[in-house]
């Protein structure tokens, strides 16, 4: 059993409200993509709202009704990379510009957590802020600049 898992967060500002025609195709694909994540090798957990299907009801910034968050936990960077870029998720990811506004700031981050920990929305937003302020490091990084999991504690 590994001592650490990989947490990831993506935030994005949608181009229109979730119930708009512009977002209909995005919303329609959420159940399929979430089910794909749930059964992907290395998947551990994902953030869901009170409805329990996805996180589209969570607003990480109460002042911004169009800001969405996606947060999940994986066994490794490789497991997350395989899901992100080597599964049907890529089909949806390739259409992100239809549904989300471009951002010059970092909109995603990854970090290592103790196995069993579930990141909060505040923790996830803090990691994006760290990446924006300091760039990649062991506390917040990206696929482009990954950091290894912390070394195992010395055995007594």
C-alpha positions as CSV (number, residue, x, y, z in Angstrom):
1,X,0.0,0.0,0.0
2,X,1.3,3.4,-0.8
3,X,1.7,6.1,1.8
4,X,0.8,8.9,-0.5
5,X,-1.7,9.6,-3.2
6,X,-1.9,12.4,-5.8
7,X,-4.5,15.1,-5.4
8,X,-5.4,17.2,-8.4
9,X,-7.6,20.2,-8.9
10,X,-8.9,22.0,-12.0
11,X,-10.8,25.3,-11.9
12,X,-12.4,27.0,-14.8
13,X,-14.8,29.8,-15.6
14,X,-17.6,28.5,-17.9
15,X,-18.8,30.7,-20.8
16,X,-22.4,30.6,-19.7
17,X,-24.5,29.2,-16.9
18,X,-24.7,25.4,-16.7
19,X,-28.4,25.3,-17.8
20,X,-27.6,27.3,-21.0
21,X,-27.6,25.9,-24.5
22,X,-23.9,26.7,-24.7
23,X,-23.1,24.2,-21.9
24,X,-25.7,21.5,-22.8
25,X,-23.2,19.1,-24.4
26,X,-20.7,19.6,-21.6
27,X,-23.4,18.8,-18.9
28,X,-24.7,15.8,-20.9
29,X,-21.2,14.2,-21.0
30,X,-20.5,14.6,-17.3
31,X,-22.1,11.3,-16.1
32,X,-20.1,9.3,-18.8
33,X,-16.8,11.0,-18.0
34,X,-17.3,10.7,-14.2
35,X,-18.1,7.0,-14.6
36,X,-15.0,6.6,-16.7
37,X,-12.9,8.2,-14.0
38,X,-14.5,6.1,-11.3
39,X,-13.5,2.8,-13.0
40,X,-10.1,3.9,-14.2
41,X,-7.0,2.2,-12.9
42,X,-5.5,4.2,-10.1
43,X,-8.6,6.3,-9.3
44,X,-9.2,6.8,-5.6
45,X,-11.8,9.6,-5.0
46,X,-13.5,12.7,-6.6
47,X,-15.2,15.7,-5.1
48,X,-19.0,15.7,-5.5
49,X,-21.6,18.3,-4.5
50,X,-24.7,17.6,-2.3
51,X,-26.4,15.9,-5.2
52,X,-23.6,13.4,-5.3
53,X,-23.1,13.0,-9.0
54,X,-20.4,15.6,-9.7
55,X,-19.0,18.8,-8.4
56,X,-20.9,21.2,-10.7
57,X,-22.9,22.6,-7.8
58,X,-19.9,23.6,-5.9
59,X,-18.7,27.2,-6.3
60,X,-15.1,27.6,-5.0
61,X,-15.5,31.4,-5.0
62,X,-18.9,32.4,-3.7
63,X,-18.6,35.7,-5.7
64,X,-18.2,33.9,-9.0
65,X,-21.2,31.9,-10.2
66,X,-19.4,30.7,-13.3
67,X,-16.3,29.3,-11.6
68,X,-16.3,25.5,-11.5
69,X,-14.0,23.1,-9.6
70,X,-13.0,19.5,-10.2
71,X,-10.9,17.8,-7.6
72,X,-9.9,14.1,-7.4
73,X,-7.3,11.8,-5.9
74,X,-5.3,9.2,-7.8
75,X,-2.7,6.6,-6.9
76,X,0.0,8.2,-9.1
77,X,0.8,10.9,-11.7
78,X,0.9,8.1,-14.3
79,X,-2.7,6.9,-13.4
80,X,-4.0,10.5,-13.7
81,X,-2.1,11.1,-16.9
82,X,-3.5,7.9,-18.5
83,X,-7.0,8.9,-17.6
84,X,-6.5,12.5,-18.8
85,X,-4.7,11.9,-22.1
86,X,-5.2,8.2,-22.9
87,X,-8.9,7.6,-22.4
88,X,-12.2,9.0,-23.7
89,X,-11.6,11.9,-21.4
90,X,-9.4,13.4,-24.0
91,X,-12.4,13.7,-26.4
92,X,-14.1,16.0,-23.9
93,X,-10.9,17.8,-22.9
94,X,-10.2,18.7,-26.5
95,X,-13.5,20.7,-26.5
96,X,-12.8,22.7,-23.3
97,X,-12.5,26.0,-25.2
98,X,-16.1,25.7,-26.2
99,X,-17.2,25.6,-22.6
100,X,-14.5,27.4,-20.6
101,X,-12.9,30.8,-20.9
102,X,-9.2,30.9,-21.4
103,X,-7.1,32.0,-18.4
104,X,-3.6,33.4,-18.3
105,X,-3.3,32.1,-14.7
106,X,-2.7,28.6,-13.6
107,X,-6.0,26.8,-13.5
108,X,-4.9,23.4,-12.2
109,X,-2.5,21.9,-9.6
110,X,-1.4,18.6,-8.3
111,X,0.1,17.7,-4.9
112,X,0.9,14.7,-2.8
113,X,-1.4,13.8,0.2
114,X,-1.3,11.1,2.8
115,X,-3.3,8.1,1.6
116,X,-6.8,8.4,3.0
117,X,-6.9,12.2,3.1
118,X,-9.6,13.9,1.1
119,X,-8.8,17.5,0.0
120,X,-11.2,20.3,0.8
121,X,-12.2,22.9,-1.7
122,X,-10.3,25.5,0.4
123,X,-7.2,23.3,0.3
124,X,-7.5,22.8,-3.5
125,X,-7.9,26.5,-4.1
126,X,-4.8,27.2,-1.9
127,X,-2.8,24.8,-4.1
128,X,-3.8,26.7,-7.3
129,X,-2.9,30.0,-5.5
130,X,0.5,28.5,-4.6
131,X,1.2,27.6,-8.2
132,X,0.2,31.0,-9.4
133,X,2.3,32.8,-6.9
134,X,5.4,30.6,-6.7
135,X,5.4,28.4,-9.8
136,X,5.8,24.6,-9.6
137,X,7.3,23.1,-6.5
138,X,6.7,20.1,-4.3
139,X,3.6,21.7,-2.7
140,X,1.9,22.4,-6.1
141,X,2.9,21.2,-9.5
142,X,1.6,20.2,-13.0
143,X,2.1,17.4,-15.5
144,X,4.8,19.5,-17.2
145,X,6.8,19.8,-13.9
146,X,5.8,16.8,-11.7
147,X,7.4,16.1,-8.3
148,X,7.9,12.6,-6.9
149,X,5.9,11.4,-3.9
150,X,7.5,12.1,-0.6
151,X,10.0,9.4,0.4
152,X,8.7,6.7,2.7
153,X,9.3,7.3,6.4
154,X,12.3,5.5,7.8
155,X,11.3,2.1,9.2
156,X,12.0,1.7,12.9
